[in-house]
Amino acid sequence: MSSRPPAQEVPAASDPVRRLSRRRLLRHTLAGAGALLAAGPLSGCASPASASGASALSVWDLFQGGDGMLMDDMIGAVARGPEGFDVDRTILDWGPSYYTKLAMSAAGGRASDVAAMHLSRLAGYAPGGLVDPIDLDLLAEFGVTGEDFTPAVWRRTQHEGTVYAIPLDVHPFIVFYDKEAADTAGLLDSSGELAPMGSPEALLDAGKALAEATGEAGILFGHVTDTSQNWRLFAALYAQTGAAFTLPEGGPARIDIDAAVRVVTFMRQLFDGRTNPNDLDYNGALAAFTTGRGGMALLGEWELPTLKKSGVPLGAASFPQVFDKPAVYTDSHSFVLPHQDDPDPQRRREAHRYIAEMLKQSLTWATAGHIPAYRPVLAEPGYAALEPQSSYADAATVAVLDPPNWFTGAGSNFHNRMHQPLQSALLGNTTPEKAVRQMVREADALLRQPNPVA
């Protein structure tokens, strides 16, 4: 594996019929960059590595820190295999730098051989031809088929029946808890794991019991000034009601107002500012949990490495079902084939082989908390031995991603537009009814904007 600094320039588009014009794409990506800058970083994604010979398989991703080192380990393992790879890895910053450059390189038709993409962003790339289809027959030659993934995630790899992405992981919004506090509060089952909740009242009672057990807060949730946290919590609970949230092209948004109000009302009851604080920012909630000032925290699984270092007797579980059906808000880091004008068949074959081999290394990826999307790895004894990761593996079977549209997905302005009215409701500055009406107006405003990659 070689290393070089992140790419700074990308080729211009050469075929205005098949792809966006460079001018049009620039207008779109610069506007999107501004929106994404406002959205802020997503924890767990992101940096440095890559320079090599022309024959190397070029790979772009956005993994920094601990995730970046694990990705290095996985690439190293496949590179050293019996039929190894010469991999040229480029790592770009999460957010505008990554998705803008990925779109620009694909519009130029001479992008990397493989790239990482959040599955929730696929609807903004596949319709405009910015990613090329996956050859499922070719992938099957290397031992990977659609049956190897949970239907909840596999559905989102497709656009108009064609598969454009292969999931590496599922990274859900879950609960972490202090096992000693949860035991004192009577919340553990006979195996020492968090018992099912089953109703909104049960989660409210759990918060009170945890507050009494810790002598501090019950349930911690950092949302103030964070652009995604409120949406993650709302989306999980709303999906549990069984209601649909859809964003058809041209609008209007289709949302069950009564179900949404029910959810926001419950969010306000849960974070009442007494038993469970309602005004914490993300880092404040994280710090409170790691220093024993709360019994449970609502966070993404990507915080597992940080929490393990805290010394808290740590447990974790899928987001509790409290409404009518199980559902957990998630996203997925996936592999895509950025559009190339005239891909070399042998390099495309190697790209598919690389994706398959990386999936088979995803037990390494799971050590950071991510759930392997490739189910054969979930069946390995090594995964069952991972604690607390194996405690929330079932989240992948009830995964709920953002409603698909070009403006939704990880780091998008959609999260921010949904977050603002929800934050206002939690802080007591507006009613649940008004917050939901504002969410609908925001969604409709986005739907009125033309899709720049259509």
GULUM-968633 format. One record per residue (C-alpha): residue number from 1; residue in one letter; x, y, z. Coordinates in pm, 1 decimal, always signed. Layout:
     n   res          x          y          z
   NUM     A          X          Y          Z
...
***
This chain:
     n   res          x          y          z
     1     M       +0.0       +0.0       +0.0
     2     S     +132.2     +341.4      -91.2
     3     S      +57.2     +686.7      +41.8
     4     R      +26.2    +1037.7      -92.0
     5     P     -147.8    +1360.0       +3.9
     6     P     -518.2    +1400.1      -71.2
     7     A     -607.5    +1476.4     -430.3
     8     Q     -652.6    +1846.9     -497.3
     9     E     -766.2    +1851.8     -858.3
    10     V    -1001.7    +1644.1    -1065.1
    11     P    -1053.0    +1620.4    -1440.9
    12     A    -1318.2    +1818.4    -1621.1
    13     A    -1627.5    +1652.9    -1760.1
    14     S    -1595.0    +1562.2    -2126.3
    15     D    -1940.5    +1430.6    -2215.0
    16     P    -2223.7    +1675.7    -2140.2
    17     V    -2485.2    +1429.1    -2257.0
    18     R    -2392.9    +1147.8    -2017.9
    19     R    -2290.0    +1361.7    -1720.7
    20     L    -2332.2    +1694.6    -1555.8
    21     S    -2148.1    +1983.9    -1713.8
    22     R    -1851.7    +2093.3    -1503.4
    23     R    -2009.9    +2439.1    -1458.4
    24     R    -2339.2    +2292.5    -1339.2
    25     L    -2170.6    +2048.2    -1104.4
    26     L    -1949.3    +2321.3     -962.5
    27     R    -2257.2    +2528.8     -888.4
    28     H    -2416.3    +2229.6     -713.1
    29     T    -2113.0    +2116.5     -518.1
    30     L    -2013.9    +2462.1     -399.4
    31     A    -2366.1    +2520.6     -271.8
    32     G    -2365.7    +2176.5     -112.3
    33     A    -2029.9    +2243.2      +47.1
    34     G    -2168.2    +2546.2     +223.9
    35     A    -2458.7    +2343.6     +354.9
    36     L    -2233.8    +2064.2     +470.2
    37     L    -2000.7    +2304.2     +643.3
    38     A    -2295.2    +2413.0     +848.6
    39     A    -2377.6    +2051.7     +926.4
    40     G    -2048.5    +1971.6    +1098.0
    41     P    -1858.0    +1644.8    +1127.0
    42     L    -2001.3    +1302.3    +1189.0
    43     S    -1815.3    +1124.2    +1466.6
    44     G    -1636.1     +809.1    +1358.1
    45     C    -1567.0     +909.1     +997.0
    46     A    -1259.6    +1046.3     +855.0
    47     S     -754.3    +1073.3     +763.4
    48     P     -408.0    +1037.2     +631.4
    49     A     -245.8     +800.3     +372.6
    50     S     -154.1     +722.1      -22.8
    51     A     +132.1     +758.6     -358.3
    52     S     +207.9     +484.0     -594.2
    53     G     +257.1     +334.5     -935.7
    54     A       +8.6     +360.5    -1218.0
    55     S      -89.1       -6.3    -1182.6
    56     A     -212.4      +35.6     -824.7
    57     L     -581.2       +8.2     -749.5
    58     S     -686.8     +359.9     -649.1
    59     V     -909.0     +386.8     -341.8
    60     W    -1066.0     +697.6     -185.6
    61     D    -1211.6     +707.4     +163.2
    62     L    -1283.8     +937.8     +458.7
    63     F    -1155.7     +734.2     +752.9
    64     Q     -925.7     +903.5    +1001.0
    65     G     -805.6     +834.9    +1353.8
    66     G     -877.2     +488.2    +1487.7
    67     D    -1099.4     +401.5    +1191.5
    68     G     -822.2     +509.0     +957.0
    69     M     -573.4     +278.6    +1126.8
    70     L     -816.2      -12.5    +1111.7
    71     M     -870.5      +52.8     +741.8
    72     D     -492.4      +46.1     +697.3
    73     D     -483.8     -290.9     +872.2
    74     M     -758.0     -431.3     +650.4
    75     I     -596.6     -305.0     +330.5
    76     G     -265.0     -444.2     +449.5
    77     A     -423.1     -784.9     +507.4
    78     V     -576.6     -806.3     +159.7
    79     A     -262.0     -664.6       -0.7
    80     R      -54.9     -941.8     +158.8
    81     G     -296.7    -1216.2      +53.0
    82     P     -204.2    -1493.6     -190.1
    83     E     -322.4    -1277.4     -479.3
    84     G     -264.8     -943.7     -313.7
    85     F     -327.8     -589.8     -431.1
    86     D     -112.4     -286.9     -489.9
    87     V     -340.5      -26.9     -330.9
    88     D     -308.5     +348.7     -369.2
    89     R     -517.3     +492.7      -85.6
    90     T     -621.5     +858.6      -71.7
    91     I     -791.1     +988.9     +242.9
    92     L     -995.2    +1307.6     +227.7
    93     D    -1158.2    +1501.6     +508.8
    94     W    -1513.3    +1406.9     +599.4
    95     G    -1775.3    +1648.6     +471.6
    96     P    -1749.7    +1896.0     +184.6
    97     S    -1395.2    +1800.0      +89.2
    98     Y    -1489.6    +1439.1      +42.8
    99     Y    -1828.4    +1442.7     -123.8
   100     T    -1751.7    +1743.6     -341.7
   101     K    -1429.7    +1591.5     -476.1
   102     L    -1594.0    +1254.0     -520.5
   103     A    -1870.0    +1412.8     -729.8
   104     M    -1623.2    +1620.6     -931.0
   105     S    -1396.3    +1326.6    -1008.1
   106     A    -1692.2    +1113.5    -1112.3
   107     A    -1828.8    +1392.8    -1333.7
   108     G    -1489.2    +1400.3    -1502.6
   109     G    -1522.9    +1028.2    -1572.3
   110     R    -1175.6     +945.5    -1442.7
   111     A    -1231.2     +883.1    -1074.5
   112     S    -1074.6     +634.0     -835.9
   113     D    -1138.5     +264.6     -888.3
   114     V    -1321.2     +229.7     -555.6
   115     A    -1452.4     +484.1     -304.5
   116     A    -1627.5     +481.1      +31.3
   117     M    -1971.3     +639.9      +54.5
   118     H    -2239.9     +661.8     +319.1
   119     L    -2528.7     +455.6     +189.5
   120     S    -2765.5     +738.1     +282.7
   121     R    -2592.6     +954.4      +19.0
   122     L    -2643.8     +713.2     -270.3
   123     A    -2967.5     +879.1     -384.9
   124     G    -2766.7    +1191.3     -465.0
   125     Y    -2516.3    +1006.1     -684.2
   126     A    -2670.3     +705.2     -858.7
   127     P    -2948.3     +888.5    -1050.9
   128     G    -2700.3    +1130.8    -1206.8
   129     G    -2457.6     +863.0    -1319.5
   130     L    -2187.1     +962.4    -1070.7
   131     V    -2139.9     +600.8     -962.1
   132     D    -2138.1     +294.5    -1184.9
   133     P    -2340.3      -22.7    -1122.5
   134     I    -2196.9     -315.2     -930.1
   135     D    -2157.3     -632.9    -1137.3
   136     L    -2325.7     -885.0     -907.4
   137     D    -2216.7    -1185.1    -1116.1
   138     L    -1858.1    -1071.6    -1091.4
   139     L    -1888.8    -1010.0     -719.1
   140     A    -2036.7    -1358.4     -676.9
   141     E    -1723.0    -1505.1     -834.7
   142     F    -1539.5    -1374.2     -530.4
   143     G    -1786.3    -1522.4     -283.0
   144     V    -2020.5    -1230.8     -210.0
   145     T    -2390.7    -1216.3     -298.6
   146     G    -2691.4    -1008.5     -200.0
   147     E    -2804.7    -1284.8      +36.1
   148     D    -2500.5    -1206.7     +251.2
   149     F    -2661.7     -880.3     +370.9
   150     T    -2970.6     -803.0     +575.7
   151     P    -3267.6     -700.9     +357.0
   152     A    -3307.6     -376.4     +554.2
   153     V    -2966.2     -259.4     +434.1
   154     W    -2953.4     -430.9      +93.8
   155     R    -3268.5     -247.0      -18.4
   156     R    -3085.0      +82.3       +6.3
   157     T    -2799.1      -26.4     -220.6
   158     Q    -3028.3       +2.9     -523.0
   159     H    -3160.8     +267.9     -756.0
   160     E    -3437.0     +162.4     -995.2
   161     G    -3354.9     -203.1     -931.1
   162     T    -2980.9     -175.3     -999.0
   163     V    -2722.2     -219.0     -722.5
   164     Y    -2473.0      +67.8     -692.7
   165     A    -2315.9      +10.1     -349.6
   166     I    -2187.9     -273.9     -133.2
   167     P    -2218.2     -214.6     +242.2
   168     L    -1913.5     -258.0     +462.8
   169     D    -2092.2     -191.3     +791.3
   170     V    -2401.7      -75.4     +969.5
   171     H    -2336.9     +200.6    +1222.1
   172     P    -2644.6     +254.7    +1439.0
   173     F    -2761.5     +510.2    +1692.1
   174     I    -2777.4     +303.1    +2011.8
   175     V    -2771.1     +323.3    +2391.4
   176     F    -2465.0     +284.4    +2611.9
   177     Y    -2521.3     +227.1    +2980.7
   178     D    -2335.1     +192.4    +3307.8
   179     K    -2385.0     -173.0    +3398.6
   180     E    -2355.1     -113.0    +3771.1
   181     A    -2608.7     +169.6    +3764.4
   182     A    -2842.9      -32.3    +3542.2
   183     D    -2818.3     -328.8    +3779.2
   184     T    -2897.4     -109.9    +4079.1
   185     A    -3191.2      +36.6    +3885.4
   186     G    -3327.4     -311.9    +3812.2
   187     L    -3293.4     -274.6    +3434.0
   188     L    -3087.4     -587.0    +3354.9
   189     D    -3217.9     -927.9    +3253.2
   190     S    -3098.6    -1263.2    +3388.6
   191     S    -2799.8    -1261.8    +3153.2
   192     G    -2682.5     -921.0    +3274.0
   193     E    -2792.9     -736.1    +2959.4
   194     L    -3033.0     -444.4    +2928.8
   195     A    -3387.9     -580.0    +2944.9
   196     P    -3641.2     -479.0    +2676.3
   197     M    -3839.3     -161.6    +2744.8
   198     G    -4157.9     -214.7    +2544.5
   199     S    -4327.9     +119.5    +2600.1
   200     P    -4259.8     +493.1    +2629.1
   201     E    -4352.7     +473.1    +2997.2
   202     A    -4089.2     +204.8    +3055.3
   203     L    -3813.8     +425.4    +2914.0
   204     L    -3934.6     +719.2    +3123.0
   205     D    -3926.7     +496.0    +3431.3
   206     A    -3579.3     +372.2    +3336.8
   207     G    -3453.8     +731.3    +3331.3
   208     K    -3592.6     +791.7    +3680.3
   209     A    -3444.0     +467.7    +3814.5
   210     L    -3102.7     +544.8    +3664.5
   211     A    -3108.9     +896.3    +3808.7
   212     E    -3175.2     +751.2    +4152.2
   213     A    -2900.8     +489.5    +4106.8
   214     T    -2637.2     +742.6    +4002.1
   215     G    -2747.9    +1031.7    +4218.2
   216     E    -2706.9    +1241.2    +3903.3
   217     A    -2879.8    +1225.5    +3566.4
   218     G    -3065.4     +927.6    +3427.8
   219     I    -3037.7     +940.2    +3047.4
   220     L    -2793.8    +1172.3    +2869.3
   221     F    -2848.3    +1310.5    +2520.5
   222     G    -2628.6    +1578.8    +2368.6
   223     H    -2812.7    +1767.9    +2097.5
   224     V    -2761.5    +2143.0    +2140.0
   225     T    -2581.1    +2284.0    +1833.0
   226     D    -2528.7    +1933.4    +1693.0
   227     T    -2681.3    +1906.9    +1348.2
   228     S    -2774.5    +1537.8    +1345.0
   229     Q    -2845.8    +1413.5    +1696.1
   230     N    -3209.0    +1528.3    +1718.3
   231     W    -3285.5    +1384.6    +1377.0
   232     R    -3129.5    +1048.7    +1473.4
   233     L    -3346.2    +1023.3    +1783.8
   234     F    -3662.2    +1140.7    +1607.8
   235     A    -3606.8     +911.2    +1308.2
   236     A    -3559.5     +605.7    +1530.9
   237     L    -3872.3     +673.3    +1735.8
   238     Y    -4084.9     +778.1    +1438.0
   239     A    -3995.3     +457.3    +1250.7
   240     Q    -4100.7     +261.6    +1559.4
   241     T    -4453.6     +401.0    +1526.8
   242     G    -4479.3     +228.0    +1189.3
   243     A    -4543.3     +556.9    +1010.0
   244     A    -4365.1     +642.6     +686.1
   245     F    -4161.9     +955.9     +614.6
   246     T    -4119.5     +988.9     +239.1
   247     L    -3983.0    +1264.0      +19.9
   248     P    -4122.4    +1218.1     -333.1
   249     E    -3961.8    +1422.4     -607.1
   250     G    -4128.8    +1762.0     -633.1
   251     G    -4307.5    +1715.2     -299.3
   252     P    -4496.4    +1750.8      -86.6
   253     A    -4337.0    +1556.6     +196.7
   254     R    -4547.5    +1267.9     +320.4
   255     I    -4539.6    +1242.8     +698.0
   256     D    -4789.6    +1121.0     +954.8
   257     I    -4840.3    +1440.6    +1154.3
   258     D    -5008.7    +1266.5    +1446.9
   259     A    -4728.2    +1009.5    +1476.9
   260     A    -4462.3    +1279.6    +1451.7
   261     V    -4628.3    +1491.7    +1721.7
   262     R    -4655.5    +1182.7    +1940.5
   263     V    -4280.1    +1126.1    +1902.3
   264     V    -4176.8    +1486.2    +1970.6
   265     T    -4408.1    +1497.9    +2271.6
   266     F    -4238.9    +1187.3    +2407.7
   267     M    -3892.4    +1333.8    +2340.6
   268     R    -3991.5    +1634.0    +2554.0
   269     Q    -4121.2    +1408.6    +2830.4
   270     L    -3802.4    +1203.0    +2825.2
   271     F    -3570.5    +1502.7    +2837.6
   272     D    -3758.6    +1696.3    +3098.9
   273     G    -3463.4    +1900.7    +3222.2
   274     R    -3480.9    +1731.8    +3561.9
   275     T    -3444.7    +1351.9    +3554.6
   276     N    -3277.6    +1371.8    +3214.3
   277     P    -3111.3    +1700.5    +3107.4
   278     N    -3255.6    +1869.9    +2798.9
   279     D    -2982.8    +2124.6    +2725.4
   280     L    -2658.1    +1928.7    +2680.8
   281     D    -2434.8    +1960.1    +2379.1
   282     Y    -2270.9    +1649.4    +2233.3
   283     N    -1939.3    +1675.2    +2414.8
   284     G    -2112.5    +1768.1    +2739.2
   285     A    -2323.1    +1451.9    +2731.6
   286     L    -2022.8    +1239.5    +2643.4
   287     A    -1818.1    +1388.5    +2926.3
   288     A    -2099.8    +1344.7    +3176.8
   289     F    -2137.9     +976.7    +3092.1
   290     T    -1765.8     +896.3    +3100.1
   291     T    -1732.4    +1059.7    +3443.7
   292     G    -2023.8     +873.0    +3598.6
   293     R    -2272.7    +1160.3    +3598.8
   294     G    -2538.7     +967.4    +3410.3
   295     G    -2657.3     +609.7    +3382.5
   296     M    -2724.4     +589.7    +3008.6
   297     A    -2623.2     +782.8    +2695.4
   298     L    -2785.1     +795.5    +2351.7
   299     L    -2497.1     +791.9    +2103.7
   300     G    -2368.2     +641.6    +1783.2
   301     E    -2180.5     +314.0    +1817.5
   302     W    -1871.9     +491.5    +1684.1
   303     E    -1813.5     +630.7    +2034.2
   304     L    -1730.9     +280.8    +2163.4
   305     P    -1348.4     +320.6    +2156.7
   306     T    -1372.4     +643.4    +2358.4
   307     L    -1615.3     +496.1    +2608.8
   308     K    -1406.5     +182.5    +2659.7
   309     K    -1117.4     +398.7    +2775.0
   310     S    -1332.0     +576.3    +3034.5
   311     G    -1338.7     +301.1    +3293.5
   312     V    -1719.7     +296.1    +3305.8
   313     P    -1850.3      -63.1    +3344.2
   314     L    -1986.8      -43.1    +2993.6
   315     G    -2289.2     -206.8    +2841.9
   316     A    -2454.1     -136.3    +2508.5
   317     A    -2779.2     -228.7    +2338.9
   318     S    -2979.8     -152.2    +2028.4
   319     F    -3200.0     +152.1    +2064.1
   320     P    -3490.8      +29.7    +2278.1
   321     Q    -3823.5      -42.9    +2116.6
   322     V    -4081.1     +173.0    +2293.3
   323     F    -4347.5     +211.4    +2024.9
   324     D    -4516.9      -40.9    +1795.8
   325     K    -4229.3     -203.2    +1605.0
   326     P    -3850.7     -242.7    +1638.6
   327     A    -3646.7      +13.4    +1443.1
   328     V    -3297.7     +156.1    +1487.1
   329     Y    -3167.6     +462.9    +1303.2
   330     T    -2850.5     +375.5    +1114.5
   331     D    -2624.8     +453.7     +825.5
   332     S    -2373.5     +239.0     +641.1
   333     H    -2022.6     +293.1     +509.7
   334     S    -2028.7     +131.5     +167.7
   335     F    -1806.6      +72.6     -132.9
   336     V    -1898.9     +228.3     -467.4
   337     L    -1746.7     +244.5     -814.3
   338     P    -1718.6     +615.1     -903.5
   339     H    -1804.9     +675.9    -1266.7
   340     Q    -1528.4     +623.7    -1522.3
   341     D    -1573.1     +696.8    -1891.3
   342     D    -1390.5     +392.5    -2020.1
   343     P    -1302.3     +160.5    -1731.9
   344     D    -1041.8     -104.2    -1796.3
   345     P    -1217.2     -444.3    -1761.9
   346     Q     -930.0     -597.0    -1567.6
   347     R     -916.7     -305.3    -1323.0
   348     R    -1293.2     -326.4    -1275.9
   349     R    -1256.1     -696.2    -1204.2
   350     E     -988.5     -617.7     -946.0
   351     A    -1212.6     -351.1     -792.4
   352     H    -1484.2     -610.6     -735.3
   353     R    -1231.7     -855.7     -592.4
   354     Y    -1098.8     -584.5     -361.7
   355     I    -1448.7     -507.6     -230.6
   356     A    -1514.7     -876.6     -164.4
   357     E    -1183.8     -925.1      +16.9
   358     M    -1234.5     -614.0     +230.5
   359     L    -1576.0     -741.3     +342.1
   360     K    -1411.8    -1064.3     +456.6
   361     Q    -1175.4     -856.8     +675.3
   362     S    -1455.8     -670.9     +850.6
   363     L    -1408.9     -845.4    +1185.3
   364     T    -1118.2     -601.5    +1220.6
   365     W    -1358.5     -314.5    +1142.7
   366     A    -1597.4     -441.2    +1409.4
   367     T    -1343.6     -380.6    +1686.0
   368     A    -1425.6       -8.0    +1658.8
   369     G    -1794.1      -74.9    +1721.7
   370     H    -1927.0      -97.5    +1364.9
   371     I    -2156.0     -391.2    +1282.5
   372     P    -2019.8     -584.1     +982.9
   373     A    -2275.2     -570.6     +702.7
   374     Y    -2136.8     -896.6     +560.6
   375     R    -2329.9    -1156.5     +759.0
   376     P    -2076.0    -1441.5     +732.9
   377     V    -1846.2    -1231.6     +953.5
   378     L    -2127.0    -1186.9    +1208.4
   379     A    -2144.8    -1566.1    +1230.2
   380     E    -1776.2    -1599.6    +1319.7
   381     P    -1693.1    -1692.4    +1682.0
   382     G    -1462.6    -1392.7    +1693.1
   383     Y    -1755.6    -1155.9    +1651.6
   384     A    -1962.3    -1324.1    +1921.0
   385     A    -1664.6    -1271.5    +2154.2
   386     L    -1664.6     -894.8    +2099.6
   387     E    -1823.8     -714.2    +2392.0
   388     P    -2035.4     -511.6    +2393.0
   389     Q    -2051.3     -510.1    +2011.1
   390     S    -2234.9     -840.3    +1982.4
   391     S    -2503.3     -705.6    +2217.8
   392     Y    -2640.4     -470.7    +1952.2
   393     A    -2576.2     -670.5    +1634.5
   394     D    -2951.2     -714.0    +1587.7
   395     A    -2974.5     -342.9    +1501.9
   396     A    -2869.9     -431.9    +1146.6
   397     T    -3188.6     -630.8    +1092.3
   398     V    -3415.4     -335.8    +1175.8
   399     A    -3200.4      -61.1    +1025.6
   400     V    -3371.8     +260.1     +917.8
   401     L    -3181.1     +511.0     +704.5
   402     D    -3275.3     +861.7     +594.3
   403     P    -3563.5     +882.4     +347.7
   404     P    -3391.4     +869.8       +8.0
   405     N    -3353.9    +1192.0     -186.7
   406     W    -3062.5    +1386.1     -330.7
   407     F    -3052.1    +1629.9      -36.1
   408     T    -3065.1    +1374.3     +249.5
   409     G    -2799.3    +1159.0     +409.8
   410     A    -2497.2    +1180.8     +635.4
   411     G    -2372.4    +1533.7     +690.3
   412     S    -2648.9    +1683.3     +478.5
   413     N    -2832.7    +2009.0     +528.5
   414     F    -3149.7    +1801.3     +563.2
   415     H    -3029.9    +1690.8     +906.9
   416     N    -2974.2    +2050.8    +1007.0
   417     R    -3315.3    +2163.0     +876.5
   418     M    -3485.7    +1886.6    +1077.3
   419     H    -3269.3    +1945.8    +1382.9
   420     Q    -3356.5    +2310.6    +1437.1
   421     P    -3729.8    +2274.6    +1516.0
   422     L    -3661.4    +1960.4    +1721.2
   423     Q    -3401.4    +2141.6    +1928.4
   424     S    -3642.3    +2427.7    +1983.1
   425     A    -3905.1    +2182.7    +2108.9
   426     L    -3666.0    +2007.6    +2348.2
   427     L    -3551.7    +2338.9    +2490.0
   428     G    -3914.4    +2438.6    +2549.9
   429     N    -3914.0    +2722.0    +2298.2
   430     T    -4194.2    +2577.4    +2084.4
   431     T    -4463.0    +2312.1    +2105.4
   432     P    -4434.0    +1964.3    +1952.0
   433     E    -4712.8    +2054.6    +1707.6
   434     K    -4533.7    +2366.7    +1586.5
   435     A    -4202.2    +2182.1    +1564.4
   436     V    -4352.8    +1912.5    +1340.8
   437     R    -4522.6    +2170.9    +1117.6
   438     Q    -4186.9    +2344.3    +1078.5
   439     M    -4019.4    +2013.8     +987.3
   440     V    -4277.4    +1962.3     +715.1
   441     R    -4222.5    +2315.2     +581.2
   442     E    -3846.6    +2260.8     +576.6
   443     A    -3882.6    +1930.6     +392.7
   444     D    -4118.3    +2086.3     +138.7
   445     A    -3876.1    +2373.5      +80.2
   446     L    -3597.8    +2123.9       +2.3
   447     L    -3827.8    +1927.6     -227.5
   448     R    -3901.2    +2241.6     -428.3
   449     Q    -3534.0    +2279.1     -509.8
   450     P    -3435.9    +2119.1     -842.6
   451     N    -3222.4    +1807.5     -823.1
   452     P    -2887.1    +1925.9     -962.7
   453     V    -2785.5    +1576.2    -1075.0
   454     A    -3113.0    +1480.9    -1243.2
***
